[in-house]
Amino acid sequence: MTQENTDPLAMQGPVCPIPHQHTDAIVIGHGSGGQMTRDLIHNLFQSKIGNEYLAQGNDAARISLENQNGDIAISTDSHVVSPIFYPGGDIGRLSVCGTVNDVAMLGAIPQYLTAGFILEEGFPIEDLDRIIASIAEACREAGVLIVAGDTKVVEKGSADGIFINTAGFGVIPPNRQIGGQHAQPGDIVIISGTLGDHGIAILQARGDLGFESDIQTDVAPLNHLINDLLEAVPDVHVLRDPTRGGLATTLNEIACQSQVSISIDEDAVPIKPVVRTACEMLGFDPLYIANEGKLIVILPEDQSEKALNVIRQSPYGSMATRIGRVSGDDPGRVLLKTSYGTTRLLDMLSGEILPRIC
């Protein structure tokens, strides 16, 4: 008789090695979405409360319910962005779009959200009203309802104005199998638009750029774009939004989940000139800058042109382009073919370059 393996870490299947970065206390890098976040999740959270759903490793969990026609997707997210208002968006729109997108990345149709607010004593009612109006507008655009909520107030100095937690719920139509574990050798990698817009917009709002620009955040609900894509091209293997840690970190996660390698063509990656200039001035790599309205699509090569045509019909996908390919060689690695004809390894983000970006 074979003993059942109930170790929550063993439930994850093949993954890339996760080095233990020992610290005695939480540091800002633990919130980066990169290697330190992955280390924290694996060595603390997964080791104590891990289960088959957390071990899926996607932005949302896929759960089967009895007598349900299709599975459901559930996700949760907390929003601590600073400042709370920035070019093209605010913490309210971000809280809705971020969670809607996480649910949609499994091919689910987002339907319901919950919203929890932590408010600091003294926070202006006028600002709260503005944020709630933004939440309402984003819900209308995404076609979702907030069906439950909670409000807590803490003493002045115990928070930073406002934090918002949201959870999202959606239904996955039957026969859709989409997730970071499904990338296959020969697949093509598509990105839906320019990278780094959100991160640089936040830096501008903080006054950290040293120059003025017209850059705006890309925060947007992507569920309608995704639904149109999947109706036209059902054979999509992976969907993922490259938020914290940017494109490079997200592709590393997918490479590890699927045990494949991914190669990216640097010249094909779309980046706005103002974002590239800002990154050069600050010493940042735009491939690691957060995005909040961009989509990675991985699918068979013979479906890639059709997918691009569909994505480009959305205002949130007009700049979509093919940027790379999946291979079975050297599993767990992401490689960048540079403009100089060389190839370099793209690791996960190792620390934190832009704290409180979402």
Buried (B, 14 or more C-beta within 10 A) or exposed (E): EEEEEEEBBEBBEEBBEBEEBEEEEEEEBBBBBBBBBBBBBBBEEBEEEBEEEBBBBBBBBBBEEEEEEBBBBBBBBBBBBBBBBBBBBBBBBBBBBBBBBBBBBBBBBBBBBBBBBBBBEEBEEEBBEBBBEBBEEBBEBBBBEBEEEEEEBEEEEEBBBBBBBBBBBBBBBEEBEBBBBBBBEEBBBBBBBBBBBBBBBBBBBEEEBEEEBEBBBBBBBBBBBBBBBBEBBBEBBBBBBBBBBBBBBBBBBBBBBBBBBBBBBBEEBBBBEBBBBBBEEBEBBBBBBBBBBBBBBBBBEEBBEEBBEBBBBBEBBEBBBBBBBBBEEEBBBBBBBEEEEEEEEBBBBBEBBBEBBB
